Amino acid sequence: MKFIVHLIGDIHQPLHNIDDSDADGNGKVVKFFDLQGYNGAPPNLHQVWDDGIINHSGKTVAQIIEALGQQNSSEVYVLDNDTQYFEAGLPVVKEQLRKAGLRLGRF
């Protein structure tokens, strides 16, 4: 299960959407605030995206997940009429189609 969760997370990581022969950011050594790489080595760009950005936010993963969950408002389900529902839903559909098209286009 841990592998599947990591795989799904990696699919959504921006570094997997480009290929510049750097092993998805593992080949790019970077400095990112006080982030330490594995075994005390300098961190790589992939590590920054795996946990460096979240760690630097000062919030726990659980806090970030809770905040993201609150952004999924249930109010969209109780709109007064079809027009309101359509107008609230259309931007979401367009955004998801754009993401899916970009992701599929990379394969």
N, CA, C and O atoms as CSV, one atom per row, in Angstrom:
chain,resi,resn,atom,element,x,y,z
A,1,MET,N,N,0.819,-1.182,0.000
A,1,MET,CA,C,0.000,0.000,0.000
A,1,MET,C,C,0.873,1.260,0.000
A,1,MET,O,O,0.568,2.234,-0.690
A,2,LYS,N,N,1.959,1.233,0.778
A,2,LYS,CA,C,2.859,2.395,0.831
A,2,LYS,C,C,3.435,2.680,-0.555
A,2,LYS,O,O,3.551,3.841,-0.949
A,3,PHE,N,N,3.795,1.634,-1.296
A,3,PHE,CA,C,4.332,1.800,-2.640
A,3,PHE,C,C,3.289,2.419,-3.565
A,3,PHE,O,O,3.615,3.306,-4.354
A,4,ILE,N,N,2.043,1.966,-3.479
A,4,ILE,CA,C,0.984,2.487,-4.343
A,4,ILE,C,C,0.746,3.966,-4.055
A,4,ILE,O,O,0.607,4.767,-4.979
A,5,VAL,N,N,0.700,4.326,-2.775
A,5,VAL,CA,C,0.503,5.731,-2.408
A,5,VAL,C,C,1.658,6.569,-2.941
A,5,VAL,O,O,1.435,7.656,-3.475
A,6,HIS,N,N,2.897,6.077,-2.804
A,6,HIS,CA,C,4.051,6.819,-3.317
A,6,HIS,C,C,3.969,6.955,-4.842
A,6,HIS,O,O,4.264,8.016,-5.391
A,7,LEU,N,N,3.571,5.884,-5.514
A,7,LEU,CA,C,3.449,5.914,-6.970
A,7,LEU,C,C,2.409,6.947,-7.411
A,7,LEU,O,O,2.656,7.719,-8.338
A,8,ILE,N,N,1.264,6.962,-6.759
A,8,ILE,CA,C,0.228,7.939,-7.104
A,8,ILE,C,C,0.734,9.359,-6.841
A,8,ILE,O,O,0.493,10.259,-7.644
A,9,GLY,N,N,1.425,9.562,-5.732
A,9,GLY,CA,C,2.000,10.873,-5.441
A,9,GLY,C,C,3.003,11.282,-6.495
A,9,GLY,O,O,3.006,12.431,-6.939
A,10,ASP,N,N,3.855,10.354,-6.902
A,10,ASP,CA,C,4.864,10.661,-7.912
A,10,ASP,C,C,4.242,11.021,-9.260
A,10,ASP,O,O,4.773,11.862,-9.986
A,11,ILE,N,N,3.134,10.394,-9.591
A,11,ILE,CA,C,2.471,10.700,-10.856
A,11,ILE,C,C,2.062,12.174,-10.903
A,11,ILE,O,O,2.055,12.789,-11.969
A,12,HIS,N,N,1.725,12.729,-9.749
A,12,HIS,CA,C,1.275,14.113,-9.689
A,12,HIS,C,C,2.402,15.105,-9.429
A,12,HIS,O,O,2.164,16.311,-9.356
A,13,GLN,N,N,3.608,14.615,-9.291
A,13,GLN,CA,C,4.742,15.491,-9.042
A,13,GLN,C,C,5.182,16.147,-10.356
A,13,GLN,O,O,5.341,15.455,-11.363
A,14,PRO,N,N,5.379,17.455,-10.361
A,14,PRO,CA,C,5.736,18.148,-11.608
A,14,PRO,C,C,6.971,17.586,-12.306
A,14,PRO,O,O,7.061,17.645,-13.533
A,15,LEU,N,N,7.912,17.048,-11.556
A,15,LEU,CA,C,9.144,16.560,-12.174
A,15,LEU,C,C,8.919,15.351,-13.080
A,15,LEU,O,O,9.779,15.020,-13.896
A,16,HIS,N,N,7.780,14.695,-12.943
A,16,HIS,CA,C,7.486,13.548,-13.785
A,16,HIS,C,C,6.810,13.955,-15.092
A,16,HIS,O,O,6.503,13.102,-15.924
A,17,ASN,N,N,6.582,15.233,-15.273
A,17,ASN,CA,C,5.948,15.717,-16.491
A,17,ASN,C,C,6.946,16.208,-17.527
A,17,ASN,O,O,6.555,16.616,-18.620
A,18,ILE,N,N,8.225,16.172,-17.195
A,18,ILE,CA,C,9.258,16.606,-18.131
A,18,ILE,C,C,10.370,15.559,-18.152
A,18,ILE,O,O,10.475,14.739,-17.240
A,19,ASP,N,N,11.175,15.591,-19.166
A,19,ASP,CA,C,12.298,14.668,-19.220
A,19,ASP,C,C,13.525,15.415,-19.729
A,19,ASP,O,O,13.666,15.682,-20.923
A,20,ASP,N,N,14.405,15.742,-18.791
A,20,ASP,CA,C,15.660,16.350,-19.209
A,20,ASP,C,C,16.838,15.494,-18.748
A,20,ASP,O,O,17.921,15.996,-18.448
A,21,SER,N,N,16.588,14.189,-18.702
A,21,SER,CA,C,17.623,13.187,-18.378
A,21,SER,C,C,18.257,13.412,-17.002
A,21,SER,O,O,19.459,13.217,-16.823
A,22,ASP,N,N,17.438,13.823,-16.037
A,22,ASP,CA,C,17.961,14.023,-14.684
A,22,ASP,C,C,17.330,13.054,-13.683
A,22,ASP,O,O,17.371,13.293,-12.476
A,23,ALA,N,N,16.744,11.959,-14.185
A,23,ALA,CA,C,16.121,10.939,-13.328
A,23,ALA,C,C,15.050,11.567,-12.432
A,23,ALA,O,O,15.040,11.358,-11.219
A,24,ASP,N,N,14.159,12.329,-13.041
A,24,ASP,CA,C,13.040,12.954,-12.326
A,24,ASP,C,C,13.488,13.837,-11.170
A,24,ASP,O,O,12.848,13.855,-10.118
A,25,GLY,N,N,14.560,14.553,-11.354
A,25,GLY,CA,C,15.059,15.470,-10.337
A,25,GLY,C,C,16.066,14.854,-9.389
A,25,GLY,O,O,16.697,15.575,-8.616
A,26,ASN,N,N,16.235,13.533,-9.426
A,26,ASN,CA,C,17.209,12.882,-8.546
A,26,ASN,C,C,18.639,13.254,-8.916
A,26,ASN,O,O,19.535,13.184,-8.074
A,27,GLY,N,N,18.861,13.645,-10.158
A,27,GLY,CA,C,20.198,13.993,-10.610
A,27,GLY,C,C,20.550,15.466,-10.467
A,27,GLY,O,O,21.621,15.888,-10.903
A,28,LYS,N,N,19.678,16.243,-9.873
A,28,LYS,CA,C,19.935,17.678,-9.701
A,28,LYS,C,C,20.124,17.986,-8.223
A,28,LYS,O,O,19.164,17.978,-7.452
A,29,VAL,N,N,21.353,18.254,-7.834
A,29,VAL,CA,C,21.660,18.637,-6.461
A,29,VAL,C,C,21.280,20.098,-6.278
A,29,VAL,O,O,21.606,20.943,-7.111
A,30,VAL,N,N,20.587,20.388,-5.181
A,30,VAL,CA,C,20.108,21.746,-4.937
A,30,VAL,C,C,20.343,22.140,-3.483
A,30,VAL,O,O,20.677,21.309,-2.638
A,31,LYS,N,N,20.159,23.420,-3.218
A,31,LYS,CA,C,20.117,23.912,-1.842
A,31,LYS,C,C,18.713,24.436,-1.640
A,31,LYS,O,O,18.239,25.280,-2.400
A,32,PHE,N,N,18.044,23.930,-0.604
A,32,PHE,CA,C,16.679,24.355,-0.316
A,32,PHE,C,C,16.559,24.579,1.184
A,32,PHE,O,O,16.366,23.632,1.948
A,33,PHE,N,N,16.673,25.835,1.602
A,33,PHE,CA,C,16.660,26.218,3.008
A,33,PHE,C,C,17.612,25.314,3.786
A,33,PHE,O,O,18.795,25.239,3.456
A,34,ASP,N,N,17.111,24.623,4.817
A,34,ASP,CA,C,17.995,23.767,5.621
A,34,ASP,C,C,17.760,22.279,5.350
A,34,ASP,O,O,18.160,21.440,6.157
A,35,LEU,N,N,17.126,21.947,4.243
A,35,LEU,CA,C,16.846,20.546,3.913
A,35,LEU,C,C,18.150,19.763,3.749
A,35,LEU,O,O,19.059,20.191,3.038
A,36,GLN,N,N,18.224,18.631,4.405
A,36,GLN,CA,C,19.363,17.733,4.277
A,36,GLN,C,C,18.974,16.566,3.388
A,36,GLN,O,O,17.854,16.061,3.469
A,37,GLY,N,N,19.892,16.142,2.548
A,37,GLY,CA,C,19.663,14.983,1.702
A,37,GLY,C,C,19.842,13.703,2.488
A,37,GLY,O,O,20.086,13.727,3.694
A,38,TYR,N,N,19.722,12.604,1.805
A,38,TYR,CA,C,19.881,11.289,2.428
A,38,TYR,C,C,21.327,11.102,2.872
A,38,TYR,O,O,22.262,11.466,2.159
A,39,ASN,N,N,21.495,10.532,4.052
A,39,ASN,CA,C,22.819,10.258,4.624
A,39,ASN,C,C,23.691,11.512,4.716
A,39,ASN,O,O,24.913,11.426,4.597
A,40,GLY,N,N,23.075,12.668,4.926
A,40,GLY,CA,C,23.829,13.908,5.104
A,40,GLY,C,C,24.306,14.561,3.824
A,40,GLY,O,O,24.943,15.614,3.871
A,41,ALA,N,N,24.015,13.964,2.688
A,41,ALA,CA,C,24.414,14.550,1.393
A,41,ALA,C,C,23.524,15.752,1.088
A,41,ALA,O,O,22.466,15.912,1.697
A,42,PRO,N,N,23.944,16.592,0.155
A,42,PRO,CA,C,23.063,17.687,-0.258
A,42,PRO,C,C,21.768,17.108,-0.850
A,42,PRO,O,O,21.794,16.031,-1.446
A,43,PRO,N,N,20.663,17.796,-0.696
A,43,PRO,CA,C,19.404,17.278,-1.237
A,43,PRO,C,C,19.359,17.404,-2.755
A,43,PRO,O,O,20.085,18.197,-3.354
A,44,ASN,N,N,18.496,16.609,-3.351
A,44,ASN,CA,C,18.261,16.753,-4.782
A,44,ASN,C,C,16.866,17.335,-4.994
A,44,ASN,O,O,16.068,17.411,-4.060
A,45,LEU,N,N,16.586,17.737,-6.203
A,45,LEU,CA,C,15.321,18.398,-6.509
A,45,LEU,C,C,14.124,17.497,-6.219
A,45,LEU,O,O,13.076,17.980,-5.790
A,46,HIS,N,N,14.271,16.204,-6.446
A,46,HIS,CA,C,13.184,15.260,-6.175
A,46,HIS,C,C,12.838,15.273,-4.680
A,46,HIS,O,O,11.663,15.233,-4.316
A,47,GLN,N,N,13.847,15.328,-3.824
A,47,GLN,CA,C,13.607,15.370,-2.378
A,47,GLN,C,C,12.874,16.643,-1.970
A,47,GLN,O,O,12.033,16.622,-1.072
A,48,VAL,N,N,13.195,17.742,-2.629
A,48,VAL,CA,C,12.493,18.992,-2.338
A,48,VAL,C,C,11.003,18.807,-2.568
A,48,VAL,O,O,10.184,19.234,-1.754
A,49,TRP,N,N,10.651,18.166,-3.687
A,49,TRP,CA,C,9.238,17.964,-4.002
A,49,TRP,C,C,8.618,16.843,-3.189
A,49,TRP,O,O,7.422,16.895,-2.901
A,50,ASP,N,N,9.390,15.827,-2.806
A,50,ASP,CA,C,8.834,14.738,-2.000
A,50,ASP,C,C,8.427,15.215,-0.613
A,50,ASP,O,O,7.317,14.930,-0.164
A,51,ASP,N,N,9.309,15.938,0.071
A,51,ASP,CA,C,8.950,16.354,1.420
A,51,ASP,C,C,9.519,17.701,1.848
A,51,ASP,O,O,9.082,18.248,2.860
A,52,GLY,N,N,10.470,18.245,1.118
A,52,GLY,CA,C,11.083,19.502,1.516
A,52,GLY,C,C,10.115,20.661,1.566
A,52,GLY,O,O,10.149,21.450,2.511
A,53,ILE,N,N,9.259,20.784,0.578
A,53,ILE,CA,C,8.308,21.894,0.533
A,53,ILE,C,C,7.311,21.789,1.682
A,53,ILE,O,O,7.013,22.784,2.344
A,54,ILE,N,N,6.795,20.586,1.919
A,54,ILE,CA,C,5.855,20.398,3.023
A,54,ILE,C,C,6.543,20.672,4.352
A,54,ILE,O,O,6.000,21.390,5.192
A,55,ASN,N,N,7.729,20.110,4.554
A,55,ASN,CA,C,8.434,20.323,5.821
A,55,ASN,C,C,8.703,21.803,6.071
A,55,ASN,O,O,8.584,22.272,7.203
A,56,HIS,N,N,9.061,22.535,5.032
A,56,HIS,CA,C,9.370,23.954,5.197
A,56,HIS,C,C,8.115,24.789,5.484
A,56,HIS,O,O,8.221,25.902,5.999
A,57,SER,N,N,6.950,24.272,5.161
A,57,SER,CA,C,5.712,25.025,5.392
A,57,SER,C,C,5.413,25.209,6.881
A,57,SER,O,O,4.627,26.077,7.261
A,58,GLY,N,N,6.046,24.388,7.718
A,58,GLY,CA,C,5.783,24.469,9.152
A,58,GLY,C,C,4.539,23.727,9.572
A,58,GLY,O,O,4.153,23.765,10.740
A,59,LYS,N,N,3.911,23.058,8.636
A,59,LYS,CA,C,2.704,22.283,8.934
A,59,LYS,C,C,3.008,20.799,8.757
A,59,LYS,O,O,3.921,20.417,8.025
A,60,THR,N,N,2.239,19.994,9.427
A,60,THR,CA,C,2.374,18.552,9.256
A,60,THR,C,C,1.600,18.127,8.014
A,60,THR,O,O,0.761,18.871,7.507
A,61,VAL,N,N,1.885,16.952,7.541
A,61,VAL,CA,C,1.139,16.415,6.403
A,61,VAL,C,C,-0.341,16.343,6.762
A,61,VAL,O,O,-1.197,16.663,5.938
A,62,ALA,N,N,-0.642,15.925,7.983
A,62,ALA,CA,C,-2.037,15.822,8.419
A,62,ALA,C,C,-2.736,17.177,8.372
A,62,ALA,O,O,-3.895,17.257,7.966
A,63,GLN,N,N,-2.051,18.241,8.780
A,63,GLN,CA,C,-2.642,19.579,8.744
A,63,GLN,C,C,-2.909,20.026,7.310
A,63,GLN,O,O,-3.944,20.627,7.022
A,64,ILE,N,N,-1.985,19.734,6.429
A,64,ILE,CA,C,-2.171,20.107,5.022
A,64,ILE,C,C,-3.330,19.324,4.415
A,64,ILE,O,O,-4.143,19.885,3.681
A,65,ILE,N,N,-3.408,18.029,4.718
A,65,ILE,CA,C,-4.503,17.203,4.199
A,65,ILE,C,C,-5.846,17.707,4.710
A,65,ILE,O,O,-6.821,17.763,3.960
A,66,GLU,N,N,-5.894,18.071,5.984
A,66,GLU,CA,C,-7.140,18.596,6.544
A,66,GLU,C,C,-7.556,19.881,5.842
A,66,GLU,O,O,-8.732,20.061,5.527
A,67,ALA,N,N,-6.607,20.774,5.596
A,67,ALA,CA,C,-6.913,22.025,4.903
A,67,ALA,C,C,-7.386,21.768,3.480
A,67,ALA,O,O,-8.304,22.434,3.002
A,68,LEU,N,N,-6.772,20.814,2.803
A,68,LEU,CA,C,-7.192,20.485,1.438
A,68,LEU,C,C,-8.609,19.925,1.432
A,68,LEU,O,O,-9.408,20.238,0.550
A,69,GLY,N,N,-8.912,19.089,2.430
A,69,GLY,CA,C,-10.251,18.521,2.525
A,69,GLY,C,C,-11.304,19.584,2.736
A,69,GLY,O,O,-12.419,19.460,2.231
A,70,GLN,N,N,-10.969,20.628,3.476
A,70,GLN,CA,C,-11.912,21.711,3.722
A,70,GLN,C,C,-12.153,22.540,2.469
A,70,GLN,O,O,-13.169,23.227,2.366
A,71,GLN,N,N,-11.224,22.481,1.514
A,71,GLN,CA,C,-11.406,23.222,0.267
A,71,GLN,C,C,-12.438,22.552,-0.631
A,71,GLN,O,O,-12.965,23.178,-1.551
A,72,ASN,N,N,-12.726,21.283,-0.368
A,72,ASN,CA,C,-13.731,20.552,-1.141
A,72,ASN,C,C,-15.094,20.801,-0.516
A,72,ASN,O,O,-15.633,19.942,0.182
A,73,SER,N,N,-15.633,21.950,-0.762
A,73,SER,CA,C,-16.881,22.372,-0.142
A,73,SER,C,C,-18.049,21.533,-0.625
A,73,SER,O,O,-18.166,21.231,-1.813
A,74,SER,N,N,-18.904,21.164,0.301
A,74,SER,CA,C,-20.116,20.425,-0.062
A,74,SER,C,C,-21.200,21.362,-0.587
A,74,SER,O,O,-22.247,20.904,-1.047
A,75,GLU,N,N,-20.955,22.678,-0.521
A,75,GLU,CA,C,-21.957,23.637,-0.985
A,75,GLU,C,C,-22.289,23.472,-2.462
A,75,GLU,O,O,-23.380,23.843,-2.893
A,76,VAL,N,N,-21.372,22.925,-3.235
A,76,VAL,CA,C,-21.632,22.738,-4.673
A,76,VAL,C,C,-22.765,21.747,-4.904
A,76,VAL,O,O,-23.369,21.731,-5.976
A,77,TYR,N,N,-23.053,20.928,-3.911
A,77,TYR,CA,C,-24.116,19.942,-4.064
A,77,TYR,C,C,-25.490,20.493,-3.715
A,77,TYR,O,O,-26.499,19.846,-3.997
A,78,VAL,N,N,-25.552,21.659,-3.114
A,78,VAL,CA,C,-26.837,22.196,-2.680
A,78,VAL,C,C,-27.152,23.526,-3.372
A,78,VAL,O,O,-27.786,24.402,-2.784
A,79,LEU,N,N,-26.719,23.666,-4.589
A,79,LEU,CA,C,-27.016,24.891,-5.324
A,79,LEU,C,C,-28.502,24.930,-5.657
A,79,LEU,O,O,-29.153,23.892,-5.782
A,80,ASP,N,N,-29.013,26.114,-5.793
A,80,ASP,CA,C,-30.451,26.297,-5.931
A,80,ASP,C,C,-31.036,25.815,-7.256
A,80,ASP,O,O,-32.199,25.417,-7.309
A,81,ASN,N,N,-30.246,25.846,-8.319
A,81,ASN,CA,C,-30.825,25.445,-9.600
A,81,ASN,C,C,-29.743,24.893,-10.526
A,81,ASN,O,O,-28.550,24.947,-10.227
A,82,ASP,N,N,-30.198,24.363,-11.653
A,82,ASP,CA,C,-29.279,23.743,-12.608
A,82,ASP,C,C,-28.242,24.723,-13.135
A,82,ASP,O,O,-27.089,24.345,-13.345
A,83,THR,N,N,-28.634,25.978,-13.354
A,83,THR,CA,C,-27.703,26.965,-13.888
A,83,THR,C,C,-26.557,27.204,-12.911
A,83,THR,O,O,-25.396,27.258,-13.319
A,84,GLN,N,N,-26.872,27.346,-11.624
A,84,GLN,CA,C,-25.821,27.534,-10.626
A,84,GLN,C,C,-24.907,26.316,-10.573
A,84,GLN,O,O,-23.687,26.450,-10.471
A,85,TYR,N,N,-25.499,25.134,-10.642
A,85,TYR,CA,C,-24.702,23.906,-10.599
A,85,TYR,C,C,-23.764,23.841,-11.802
A,85,TYR,O,O,-22.588,23.507,-11.661
A,86,PHE,N,N,-24.288,24.162,-12.985
A,86,PHE,CA,C,-23.492,24.177,-14.211
A,86,PHE,C,C,-22.348,25.177,-14.109
A,86,PHE,O,O,-21.203,24.852,-14.424
A,87,GLU,N,N,-22.658,26.393,-13.669
A,87,GLU,CA,C,-21.640,27.439,-13.585
A,87,GLU,C,C,-20.572,27.113,-12.547
A,87,GLU,O,O,-19.413,27.495,-12.710
A,88,ALA,N,N,-20.948,26.418,-11.492
A,88,ALA,CA,C,-19.961,26.019,-10.484
A,88,ALA,C,C,-19.133,24.833,-10.963
A,88,ALA,O,O,-17.955,24.719,-10.625
A,89,GLY,N,N,-19.738,23.961,-11.738
A,89,GLY,CA,C,-19.059,22.750,-12.163
A,89,GLY,C,C,-18.200,22.885,-13.405
A,89,GLY,O,O,-17.195,22.185,-13.531
A,90,LEU,N,N,-18.562,23.754,-14.314
A,90,LEU,CA,C,-17.839,23.869,-15.578
A,90,LEU,C,C,-16.360,24.184,-15.410
A,90,LEU,O,O,-15.539,23.538,-16.061
A,91,PRO,N,N,-15.979,25.137,-14.576
A,91,PRO,CA,C,-14.543,25.400,-14.407
A,91,PRO,C,C,-13.783,24.177,-13.857
A,91,PRO,O,O,-12.633,23.938,-14.223
A,92,VAL,N,N,-14.424,23.429,-12.998
A,92,VAL,CA,C,-13.789,22.230,-12.442
A,92,VAL,C,C,-13.577,21.198,-13.538
A,92,VAL,O,O,-12.504,20.602,-13.636
A,93,VAL,N,N,-14.594,20.988,-14.362
A,93,VAL,CA,C,-14.490,20.032,-15.463
A,93,VAL,C,C,-13.387,20.448,-16.430
A,93,VAL,O,O,-12.586,19.614,-16.852
A,94,LYS,N,N,-13.339,21.722,-16.780
A,94,LYS,CA,C,-12.307,22.207,-17.700
A,94,LYS,C,C,-10.909,21.998,-17.132
A,94,LYS,O,O,-10.003,21.562,-17.842
A,95,GLU,N,N,-10.735,22.313,-15.845
A,95,GLU,CA,C,-9.429,22.157,-15.206
A,95,GLU,C,C,-8.999,20.692,-15.176
A,95,GLU,O,O,-7.842,20.379,-15.456
A,96,GLN,N,N,-9.916,19.805,-14.841
A,96,GLN,CA,C,-9.578,18.382,-14.775
A,96,GLN,C,C,-9.282,17.825,-16.176
A,96,GLN,O,O,-8.383,17.000,-16.335
A,97,LEU,N,N,-10.022,18.265,-17.171
A,97,LEU,CA,C,-9.749,17.825,-18.547
A,97,LEU,C,C,-8.390,18.341,-19.021
A,97,LEU,O,O,-7.654,17.633,-19.708
A,98,ARG,N,N,-8.065,19.576,-18.650
A,98,ARG,CA,C,-6.762,20.135,-19.016
A,98,ARG,C,C,-5.642,19.319,-18.388
A,98,ARG,O,O,-4.667,18.977,-19.057
A,99,LYS,N,N,-5.781,19.007,-17.111
A,99,LYS,CA,C,-4.759,18.207,-16.420
A,99,LYS,C,C,-4.643,16.824,-17.054
A,99,LYS,O,O,-3.539,16.345,-17.315
A,100,ALA,N,N,-5.770,16.194,-17.297
A,100,ALA,CA,C,-5.749,14.845,-17.877
A,100,ALA,C,C,-5.110,14.873,-19.261
A,100,ALA,O,O,-4.305,14.000,-19.589
A,101,GLY,N,N,-5.459,15.865,-20.073
A,101,GLY,CA,C,-4.879,15.965,-21.416
A,101,GLY,C,C,-3.381,16.159,-21.384
A,101,GLY,O,O,-2.647,15.535,-22.150
A,102,LEU,N,N,-2.927,17.029,-20.492
A,102,LEU,CA,C,-1.483,17.256,-20.358
A,102,LEU,C,C,-0.776,15.983,-19.894
A,102,LEU,O,O,0.281,15.625,-20.414
A,103,ARG,N,N,-1.366,15.309,-18.914
A,103,ARG,CA,C,-0.738,14.093,-18.398
A,103,ARG,C,C,-0.703,12.998,-19.455
A,103,ARG,O,O,0.324,12.342,-19.631
A,104,LEU,N,N,-1.790,12.795,-20.148
A,104,LEU,CA,C,-1.827,11.763,-21.187
A,104,LEU,C,C,-0.911,12.105,-22.342
A,104,LEU,O,O,-0.318,11.216,-22.952
A,105,GLY,N,N,-0.791,13.392,-22.649
A,105,GLY,CA,C,0.072,13.824,-23.737
A,105,GLY,C,C,1.554,13.570,-23.473
A,105,GLY,O,O,2.356,13.512,-24.405
A,106,ARG,N,N,1.907,13.420,-22.213
A,106,ARG,CA,C,3.309,13.176,-21.850
A,106,ARG,C,C,3.722,11.731,-22.096
A,106,ARG,O,O,4.915,11.429,-22.138
A,107,PHE,N,N,2.750,10.833,-22.261
A,107,PHE,CA,C,3.089,9.417,-22.454
A,107,PHE,C,C,3.438,9.182,-23.855
A,107,PHE,O,O,3.755,8.053,-24.231
